[in-house]
Amino acid sequence: MMTQYLILSLTFFTLSFAPNLLPIGSLAEKFYISDINNQRQGYKTYFTNQTPKDPKLNILSFWSTSCIPCRKEMPELEQIAEANPDIRLVFINLNTKNEIGKVKSFLGKFGIKGTVLLDQYQTTGKKYKVCKGSSCSVPALYGIDPQ
């Protein structure tokens, strides 16, 4: 039996165009992209075969290196997730393939140590309606409840 996950609202953090994002109660979109170490990960990595020890809330944080609000939001989100074991935080970067050096520099400068996935072609961003065409609205957050 396949479990489906619902989108929760985290608009208290989201500074982007919330009405354009997936509506509350939508099914979480599947994705499969590489992490910062070029290891393929995705939806199944974070949202299937959940055990009672797994987090009760998964947060997807979409960002880019040009996002000024992300510079403040990302370290704060990381602190919240580190202090609360019921939260799993996954950062999804929307920079293009040729900007990996910029991404790594950004992470180092702002002390980000958590999970970072690279959506280099914005396929996941488009599925979650964070990107339309070549334009992305960041920061954008999704809370995914495993229930």
C-alpha positions in Angstrom: 0.0 0.0 0.0 1.4 3.4 -1.0 1.2 6.2 1.6 0.4 9.7 0.4 1.4 12.8 2.3 -0.3 16.1 2.6 1.0 19.6 2.4 0.7 21.8 5.5 1.0 25.5 5.6 4.1 27.2 6.9 3.3 30.7 5.7 4.7 32.3 8.9 8.1 31.6 7.3 7.3 32.0 3.6 8.0 35.4 2.2 7.3 34.5 -1.4 4.0 34.4 -3.3 2.1 32.0 -1.0 -1.1 32.0 -3.2 0.9 30.5 -6.1 2.3 27.6 -4.1 0.5 24.2 -3.8 -2.6 24.7 -1.6 -2.9 23.3 1.9 -4.0 19.7 1.8 -2.4 19.0 -1.6 -0.6 15.7 -2.0 3.2 16.1 -1.8 4.9 15.9 -5.2 7.4 13.2 -5.8 11.0 14.2 -6.7 14.4 12.6 -7.3 17.4 14.9 -7.4 21.1 14.9 -6.2 22.4 16.1 -2.9 25.4 18.4 -2.4 27.7 15.3 -2.6 26.1 14.2 -5.9 24.2 11.3 -4.3 20.7 10.8 -5.7 17.9 11.3 -3.2 14.2 12.0 -3.3 10.7 11.6 -2.1 11.2 8.0 -1.0 14.3 8.9 0.9 12.4 11.2 3.2 8.7 10.2 3.1 8.3 6.4 2.8 8.7 3.6 5.3 8.3 5.9 8.2 8.9 4.4 11.7 7.7 5.8 15.0 11.2 7.3 15.6 11.1 9.3 12.3 10.2 13.0 12.4 6.5 14.0 12.6 7.0 17.0 10.3 9.2 17.2 7.1 10.1 20.7 6.0 11.2 21.4 2.4 12.9 24.8 2.2 13.4 26.0 -1.4 16.1 28.7 -1.8 18.7 30.2 -4.1 22.0 32.0 -3.5 20.5 35.3 -4.7 17.7 35.2 -2.1 18.4 37.8 0.5 15.7 36.6 3.0 17.1 33.0 2.7 20.3 34.3 4.4 18.4 35.0 7.6 15.8 32.2 7.3 18.0 29.2 6.6 20.2 29.4 9.8 17.0 30.0 11.9 15.3 27.0 10.3 18.3 24.9 11.0 18.4 25.9 14.7 14.6 25.1 15.0 15.1 21.7 13.4 18.2 20.9 15.5 16.3 21.7 18.7 13.3 19.6 17.7 13.8 15.9 16.8 10.2 15.8 15.4 11.3 18.0 12.5 13.3 16.9 9.5 14.6 19.9 7.4 15.6 19.5 3.8 17.0 22.5 1.9 16.3 22.4 -1.9 18.5 24.7 -3.9 17.2 26.1 -7.2 20.5 27.4 -8.7 21.6 26.1 -12.1 24.1 23.3 -12.7 27.0 25.7 -13.4 26.6 27.4 -10.0 27.6 24.6 -7.7 30.6 26.6 -6.4 28.3 29.5 -5.6 26.0 27.2 -3.7 28.9 25.7 -1.6 30.2 29.1 -0.9 26.8 30.3 0.3 26.4 27.3 2.6 29.9 27.9 4.1 29.3 31.6 4.6 26.0 31.1 6.4 27.1 28.0 8.3 24.5 25.7 6.8 25.3 22.0 7.7 22.0 20.3 7.1 20.7 18.3 4.1 20.9 20.2 0.9 19.5 18.9 -2.4 20.2 20.5 -5.8 17.3 21.1 -8.1 19.6 22.3 -10.9 16.9 22.1 -13.6 14.1 23.4 -11.3 12.0 20.3 -11.9 11.1 19.9 -8.3 10.6 23.6 -7.9 8.1 23.5 -10.8 6.2 20.5 -9.3 5.8 22.5 -6.0 4.9 25.6 -8.0 7.9 27.5 -6.6 9.2 28.0 -10.1 7.4 28.9 -13.3 9.5 29.0 -16.5 12.9 30.2 -15.4 11.6 32.3 -12.5 11.5 31.0 -9.0 9.9 32.6 -5.9 12.1 32.0 -2.9 12.2 31.4 0.0 9.3 29.0 -0.1 8.5 26.4 2.6 6.4 23.3 2.7 5.5 21.2 5.7 4.8 17.6 4.9 2.9 15.6 7.5 3.6 11.9 7.3 0.1 11.3 8.6 
